[in-house]
Amino acid sequence: MKKVIAMIVVAVSCLLQQGCYMFVDRENKYYASTKDLWSGGKSFKTAGDAMMLTGAVIPVVGWVTLIPAGAVATLAERCVVAPAFDTVMLPIDFLDNMLLQIDETNYQDVRRRLDSDLDATLADSEYWESRACDKLYYLNRWLSGQCDKKSLSDKQVSAILAILRSWLKGRSDLDWRIMNQFQGIVKAVYEKSCERESLDMLAKGLVEIKGATKVHMYQVIPYEIELSIGSASEGDDHVKFNDEQLMVLRDADIMSQKITRVLKARQEKREKEANGQRD
């Protein structure tokens, strides 16, 4: 009975993976499935693998039937089925890769402008209105990865938030792709706002965004910022906003309950320190 159960478990787990080589990452690749099968690795990728593994737990009968049959099936999948599937996918792979190359070319153009003159590029509203959705993606990518600046000035923070505010004006909702871009940009701006003036501008900019759109702020403010504020206690050094900046956000009904807790914790901490000095 134990052998039967083991055989069933192994067979099912292997069969669940059948055809997985047809769903490999095909980005910038051709004949990706065939390459995946021949690349080795310990995972079971073919029906032949499942047959061989199932045969291995069935003494004698499995050894002389399923294992040889599985080996033949695996060879057929590697040499015939996967290459045939990749051949059928060639037109789709070609189109996808061509679009990726075009997208990369467009991004590099945006990146060069940002690298060469960040202030002027951010201030060019007409530039950001053209193909705005793509530009949001490029800006997020640049800020999150390729940006070589460790900090942003208050002027740059203001310009970035103005781009977001302009895009949001008149909208009431964001689809998940645009929401991810918005949150990524705000997160990067928060991380690169290292001076009080920059954080002042970020808090002010978020309030202006809230006033200019009907979009819920949870779609704009990334989870990481909410988490850092929501989990803050007496030792809340990871919250970069000072009391005044937090009050600006709270008074605009942005994360108001979480901010109230942070302000209370900070006040209690100051009172304890003051009492300790008097003692």
Disulfide bonds with the S-S distance in Angstrom:
none
